[in-house]
């Protein structure tokens, strides 16, 4: 089943760029030129992602509110387009997972869309989730018990909404009752993902047999309801292919375009074709097989590698691991030192162990591409 996205955007030039970028990633698109048209589509169809041209007005806020109340799409990944210089934090508070700034750039748009597709595909590989609205008690070491709201459920995990942020790396303990069930479910889990709106994805760890049966029975009885993804939760050459969309697609029509050149998508390993982001990210770097951390600064990064500032770089083409901690995540990347500059640092080429590791780098790039305001959160 194909990934599907809804683009709600009045500006046709921006819509064309978004439609082209999504189509190149193999994503089917519905285009609505107004929020009212978009809300009608949300009623009848389920989407893996929604892109909203956010205007900070009543209609935009109403759209976001009704999106998060939609049985079919309340957990759908959301990308918001905002004005340059706009404080994006309130938009994240309304449930956005990514932001793009006007005027849209072909390069940054593609980076964010690729990162979003990685999150959508990763969630599709997991068990399908059934919407739920149940209160839960959540506890984790070193903190008082929290009240939480379960928003969806599968046999392998759940997503919850909490007022207080749960630490990104900890074991959590749950107690909750599902609708139309009197018995309590008790189990433990771990944080799998988080987004800026306060949602947290939990992967179940220890599930007693009695609790598992209760969940299985409830899921079987409610499997006919629409399910939605639980996760909120790249750089390629800049090109002007959006000019080929001189004839705009019809509003509400489903569009799937073939990539103009498949090498545009597959050339990410070619660092000459990558966009690099200047940054100042604190990190730790380890020589492979050595547990001694070396504190460093990542001063620029792309999908294929980064520059590590450290006074005593490793010698030769050493294999390394880089640990980056941000406000939202902890990222561990494997790589190899390629260029050495004694007293300054070294250039590292990434050597991804799996697709999940690459997707985490794409998401970090998407955050950096959003602009200096989000960049501050990473420092």
C-alpha distance (Angstrom), angle and dihedral (degrees) to the residues before:
residue distance angle dihedral
X1 . . .
X2 3.82 . .
X3 3.78 124.6 .
X4 3.80 111.3 -108.6
X5 3.80 131.3 -155.9
X6 3.79 135.0 -171.9
X7 3.81 116.7 -144.2
X8 3.82 113.0 -161.2
X9 3.78 104.6 -172.0
X10 3.81 133.0 136.3
X11 3.82 96.0 -168.0
X12 3.80 104.4 85.8
X13 3.81 96.3 -158.0
X14 3.80 91.1 55.0
X15 3.80 91.0 43.2
X16 3.82 90.9 52.8
X17 3.80 91.5 52.3
X18 3.80 92.1 48.9
X19 3.81 93.2 45.6
X20 3.79 91.5 50.1
X21 3.82 93.1 48.1
X22 3.80 93.5 48.2
X23 3.80 92.8 44.7
X24 3.80 91.7 52.7
X25 3.80 87.4 57.0
X26 3.80 91.7 54.3
X27 3.81 94.5 -106.8
X28 3.81 121.2 143.4
X29 3.80 113.8 -129.9
X30 3.77 137.1 -150.5
X31 3.81 112.7 -167.6
X32 3.81 123.2 -154.3
X33 3.81 119.9 -177.8
X34 3.82 93.8 -157.0
X35 3.79 138.4 33.3
X36 3.81 90.8 -116.5
X37 3.81 90.6 57.6
X38 3.78 89.2 45.7
X39 3.80 92.3 53.2
X40 3.80 90.8 52.5
X41 3.80 90.0 54.3
X42 3.82 91.1 48.5
X43 3.80 89.7 57.6
X44 3.79 95.0 57.3
X45 3.81 105.8 27.8
X46 3.78 139.7 48.5
X47 3.80 120.2 -133.4
X48 3.78 134.0 -167.8
X49 3.81 91.1 -148.3
X50 3.80 139.6 12.5
X51 3.81 123.2 -155.7
X52 3.81 112.1 -160.4
X53 3.80 126.9 -168.7
X54 3.82 92.2 -140.5
X55 3.82 114.7 -152.9
X56 3.82 100.6 176.6
X57 3.80 90.2 -119.3
X58 3.78 135.4 119.0
X59 3.80 94.9 -91.1
X60 3.83 92.6 52.3
X61 3.81 92.8 47.8
X62 3.80 91.1 46.9
X63 3.80 90.5 50.9
X64 3.82 91.5 52.8
X65 3.78 92.0 46.6
X66 3.79 93.5 50.4
X67 3.81 91.7 43.1
X68 3.79 90.5 58.8
X69 3.82 90.3 46.8
X70 3.81 93.6 49.3
X71 3.84 113.1 113.8
X72 3.80 90.6 -146.3
X73 3.81 100.9 39.9
X74 3.80 111.1 20.4
X75 3.84 92.0 113.4
X76 3.81 95.4 40.2
X77 3.79 116.4 131.3
X78 3.82 109.5 -102.0
X79 3.80 128.6 -151.4
X80 3.81 115.0 -171.1
X81 3.82 125.5 -161.3
X82 3.81 112.3 -148.9
X83 3.81 138.0 173.0
X84 3.78 119.3 -85.0
X85 3.80 109.0 -92.8
X86 3.80 92.2 20.4
X87 3.81 114.4 140.8
X88 3.80 100.5 -113.8
X89 3.81 97.3 -169.2
X90 3.83 94.9 89.9
X91 3.82 88.9 51.3
X92 3.79 90.0 54.4
X93 3.78 87.1 49.0
X94 3.81 87.6 57.0
X95 3.79 90.8 56.1
X96 3.82 107.5 -86.5
X97 3.80 117.0 150.9
X98 3.83 97.1 -169.7
X99 3.80 135.8 14.0
X100 3.79 131.1 -151.6
X101 3.80 122.4 -164.3
X102 3.79 127.2 -134.5
X103 2.94 129.6 -85.8
X104 3.79 89.2 49.1
X105 3.78 115.5 -131.3
X106 3.78 118.7 -148.0
X107 3.81 91.2 -136.0
X108 3.78 99.0 49.2
X109 3.78 93.5 40.0
X110 3.78 91.2 56.9
X111 3.80 92.3 47.4
X112 3.80 92.4 53.8
X113 3.80 93.7 43.2
X114 3.79 91.8 50.9
X115 3.79 90.5 49.7
X116 3.79 90.2 48.7
X117 3.80 92.1 49.6
X118 3.82 89.5 52.7
X119 3.79 90.6 56.4
X120 3.81 92.2 45.3
X121 3.79 93.8 50.2
X122 3.79 93.4 45.1
X123 3.78 90.9 54.4
X124 3.81 92.1 46.3
X125 3.81 88.4 59.2
X126 3.78 89.7 59.7
X127 3.78 127.4 77.2
X128 3.78 113.6 -69.6
X129 3.77 112.5 -101.6
X130 3.77 130.4 -134.8
X131 3.82 120.1 -143.8
X132 3.79 113.7 -112.1
X133 3.79 136.4 170.8
X134 3.81 108.8 -154.8
X135 3.77 134.6 139.3
X136 3.79 118.5 -122.5
X137 3.78 138.7 -174.4
X138 3.80 111.6 -131.0
X139 3.79 127.0 -169.0
X140 3.78 134.5 177.5
X141 3.83 133.0 173.8
X142 3.78 117.0 -71.5
X143 3.81 97.7 13.6
X144 3.81 138.3 83.0
X145 3.79 120.0 -104.3
X146 3.80 115.9 -76.9
X147 3.79 131.5 -146.2
X148 3.80 111.8 -129.8
X149 3.79 139.4 177.1
X150 3.81 119.0 -133.6
X151 3.81 108.7 -140.4
X152 3.81 100.2 178.3
X153 3.80 139.4 1.0
X154 3.80 142.1 -157.0
X155 3.80 131.7 167.0
X156 3.79 88.7 -97.5
X157 3.78 103.1 43.6
X158 3.77 152.3 -29.5
X159 3.78 142.0 -133.8
X160 3.78 119.9 -126.4
X161 3.78 138.5 -171.2
X162 3.82 118.5 -138.5
X163 3.79 135.1 173.5
X164 3.81 92.2 -138.7
X165 3.78 121.8 53.4
X166 3.81 116.8 -112.2
X167 3.83 114.6 -137.1
X168 3.82 109.3 -99.1
X169 3.82 95.2 -124.6
X170 3.78 111.9 43.0
X171 3.78 143.9 101.1
X172 3.80 115.2 -108.1
X173 3.81 131.7 -161.4
X174 3.80 122.8 -144.1
X175 3.77 137.8 -159.7
X176 3.81 119.7 177.1
X177 3.80 144.3 137.2
X178 3.80 121.4 -133.4
X179 3.83 122.0 -134.5
X180 3.82 112.6 -74.7
X181 3.81 91.7 11.5
X182 3.80 124.1 108.1
X183 3.79 98.8 -170.0
X184 3.79 119.4 86.1
X185 3.80 122.1 -121.6
X186 3.80 114.8 -139.0
X187 3.80 123.4 -172.2
X188 3.81 144.8 129.6
X189 3.78 131.8 -118.0
X190 3.77 145.6 163.0
X191 3.81 134.3 -117.8
X192 3.82 109.8 -94.1
X193 3.83 100.1 173.3
X194 3.80 142.5 -15.5
X195 3.77 136.0 -161.1
X196 3.78 133.7 -158.1
X197 3.81 94.1 -103.8
X198 3.82 92.3 69.5
X199 3.79 98.3 -98.7
X200 3.79 118.5 135.9
X201 3.78 128.3 -167.9
X202 3.80 115.0 -141.6
X203 3.79 125.7 -159.1
X204 3.82 111.3 -154.2
X205 3.82 117.2 -122.7
X206 3.80 114.1 168.6
X207 3.80 113.1 26.8
X208 3.82 118.4 172.2
X209 3.79 114.0 -135.7
X210 3.80 92.9 -114.7
X211 3.81 91.4 54.0
X212 3.79 91.7 45.8
X213 3.82 91.1 54.2
X214 3.79 91.5 50.7
X215 3.82 91.3 52.3
X216 3.81 93.4 44.7
X217 3.81 92.1 50.9
X218 3.79 92.3 48.6
X219 3.82 93.5 46.1
X220 3.82 91.5 49.9
X221 3.80 91.3 51.1
X222 3.80 92.4 48.3
X223 3.80 100.2 36.6
X224 3.82 91.5 106.3
X225 3.81 89.6 66.9
X226 3.77 118.7 94.2
X227 3.78 113.5 -89.4
X228 3.74 126.4 -147.3
X229 3.79 136.0 -163.2
X230 3.79 114.9 -90.5
X231 3.76 101.1 -150.6
X232 3.62 123.6 85.5
X233 3.88 66.0 162.7
X234 17.05 109.3 121.6
X235 3.51 140.5 59.1
X236 3.79 114.1 -134.5
X237 3.75 135.1 174.0
X238 3.78 115.7 -65.4
X239 3.76 111.3 -116.6
X240 3.78 139.7 165.8
X241 3.78 99.4 -129.4
X242 3.79 89.4 131.1
X243 3.79 86.4 80.2
X244 3.79 87.0 72.9
X245 3.81 88.0 70.0
X246 3.79 93.5 72.1
X247 3.81 89.0 137.5
X248 3.81 105.5 62.8
X249 3.80 118.1 -135.4
X250 3.77 117.2 -106.3
X251 3.78 114.7 -95.3
X252 3.78 110.6 -96.5
X253 3.79 93.9 13.0
X254 3.79 119.0 132.0
X255 3.79 111.0 -121.8
X256 3.79 130.1 -167.4
X257 3.79 115.7 173.1
X258 3.78 126.2 -169.9
X259 3.84 114.7 -121.2
X260 3.78 111.1 -99.2
X261 3.78 90.4 -137.5
X262 3.80 122.6 10.3
X263 3.80 90.3 -154.3
X264 3.80 88.6 68.6
X265 3.80 88.5 70.2
X266 3.79 99.2 35.4
X267 3.79 98.7 46.3
X268 3.81 95.1 79.9
X269 3.79 91.3 111.6
X270 3.79 90.1 60.8
X271 3.78 101.9 89.9
X272 3.81 93.5 -163.2
X273 3.80 87.4 67.1
X274 3.80 94.9 48.7
X275 3.75 130.0 102.0
X276 3.80 112.5 -129.8
X277 3.81 124.1 -150.0
X278 3.78 122.1 -146.6
X279 3.80 109.8 -134.9
X280 3.79 144.8 149.4
X281 3.80 105.7 -134.2
X282 3.78 119.5 165.6
X283 3.80 111.1 -133.2
X284 3.78 145.8 158.0
X285 3.79 121.9 -125.0
X286 3.79 125.2 -159.5
X287 3.78 129.2 -166.2
X288 3.80 107.2 -126.2
X289 3.81 110.1 -91.2
X290 3.81 93.0 16.3
X291 3.82 122.1 100.7
X292 3.84 94.7 -162.6
X293 3.84 109.0 112.0
X294 3.81 121.0 -139.8
X295 3.79 113.4 -157.5
X296 3.77 113.2 -133.7
X297 3.80 146.1 155.4
X298 3.80 125.1 -116.5
X299 3.79 103.2 -141.9
X300 3.80 98.9 -179.8
X301 3.79 134.9 6.4
X302 3.79 140.7 -172.4
X303 3.78 133.6 172.4
X304 3.80 90.1 -89.0
X305 3.79 101.9 45.0
X306 3.79 150.5 -40.5
X307 3.79 143.8 -128.3
X308 3.80 115.6 -107.5
X309 3.81 115.7 -154.3
X310 3.83 110.8 -150.6
X311 3.81 131.5 137.9
X312 3.81 94.6 -127.3
X313 3.80 110.1 36.3
X314 3.79 120.5 -169.2
X315 3.77 118.5 -92.5
X316 3.77 126.9 -113.8
X317 3.78 122.4 -4.5
X318 3.79 94.1 -38.0
X319 3.78 120.0 179.9
X320 3.80 110.0 -123.6
X321 3.79 143.8 -178.1
X322 3.80 119.9 -142.0
X323 3.80 120.8 -158.0
X324 3.82 115.7 -159.7
X325 3.80 121.2 -175.1
X326 3.79 120.5 -166.4
X327 3.78 133.2 171.0
X328 3.80 89.3 -90.9
X329 3.77 108.6 31.2
X330 3.78 150.5 8.7
X331 3.78 113.8 -125.3
X332 3.82 126.0 -167.0
X333 3.81 116.9 -168.5
X334 3.81 130.2 -175.8
X335 3.78 119.7 -143.5
X336 3.77 149.9 144.6
X337 3.80 128.8 -113.5
X338 3.80 107.6 -118.1
X339 3.82 105.7 168.4
X340 3.80 125.1 30.5
X341 3.81 125.6 -157.7
X342 3.85 109.3 179.6
X343 3.79 111.4 -137.4
X344 3.82 92.2 16.0
X345 3.78 113.7 50.8
X346 3.79 144.7 -100.1
X347 3.77 141.2 -86.6
X348 3.80 113.7 -118.9
X349 3.78 127.7 -159.1
X350 3.81 113.6 -150.2
X351 3.80 118.0 -121.0
X352 3.80 104.9 -167.0
X353 3.78 116.0 -150.7
X354 3.81 93.5 -159.8
X355 3.80 143.1 -8.1
X356 3.81 92.4 -92.9
X357 3.82 91.0 61.8
X358 3.81 90.5 51.2
X359 3.80 91.3 48.5
X360 3.81 91.0 53.8
X361 3.81 90.0 54.2
X362 3.81 89.5 49.0
X363 3.78 90.5 53.0
X364 3.80 91.5 49.7
X365 3.81 89.2 51.5
X366 3.79 90.2 49.6
X367 3.81 90.1 54.0
X368 3.80 91.8 48.7
X369 3.80 91.4 46.9
X370 3.80 90.7 57.1
X371 3.78 91.0 76.5
X372 3.81 144.1 -97.1
X373 3.79 95.1 -58.4
X374 3.80 92.6 64.9
X375 3.75 89.9 37.7
X376 3.80 88.6 63.8
X377 3.80 89.8 62.4
X378 3.79 90.0 60.0
X379 3.77 97.0 53.9
